[in-house]
């Protein structure tokens, strides 16, 4: 297994990690492995981001927005000039 070194970890965060590891009966390294595994292997269950946004704004109703008339062509980014 590869070795991972984390530098400049905030002392408060390190203390919280130490407490959490003790609560679970693990070393700090084992706790970090468990946290990373849980964060990176979560299954994508439930609705996606677009569906959640739509659900959040369903109560807003129909909103008509006036789009301004285009008076000039879009400009190219400076990297293409």
N, C-alpha and C positions, 0 to 999 in steps of 0.2 A: 504494500500500500504506500502511496506517496505521502510525503511529509509536507505539512502546511504550517507556515509560521505567520503569526499575526503580530505586527508591531504596533506600538503606540495605542494600545487598547486603553480606553478611559478607565481610571481606577474604580469609579462607581459601577461601571458596566462589569468590570472584572469581579468586583465583590458580589454583584447580583448573580453572575455566572457561578461563582463559588457556592453561594447559598442554594441556587437551583440544583447544582450537581449534588450537594449534600442531601437535599430533600429527596432526590431520586436514587441516592446510594451509589453514585458514580463518581469517577474522577472528572476533573474539569475537561480533559481531552475527550472522554467518552460522552460527556454532556454536549460538547460542541458537535461531535459526530452525530448525535441523536437530533440535535436542532437542525443541522444542515440536511440530514436525511429527510426529516419531516417537511422542511421548507421546499426542498427541491424535488421531492417525489410525490407531491400532492396530485391527486387525480383531478382532472378538470370536470367536476360534476356541476350540474346546475346550468342555468342560462349563461351565455357568453356576455361580454361587455356591451355589445350593441343591444342585446335584448334587455339587459338590466337598465340601460339608459332609457330605452323606450318605455319600460315599465314605470320608471320614475316620473316621466313626463306625460303619462296618459291622461292625468286629471287636468292638464293645462287646457286641453281643448284645441280647436282649430285656430291657428294663429296665422294671419295673413301679413306677410312682410313685403314692403315695397322695395324692390331692387332698384338701385340707382341705374340710370342709363349710362352705358359705356361711351365715353367721349374720345378715348384714345386706345390704341392697341396696347396689349400687355408688353412690358419691357423685359428683355432678357436679363438674366443675372449677369453681373459684371465679369464672371469667370468666362463667359462665352464671347465677350466683346474683344 
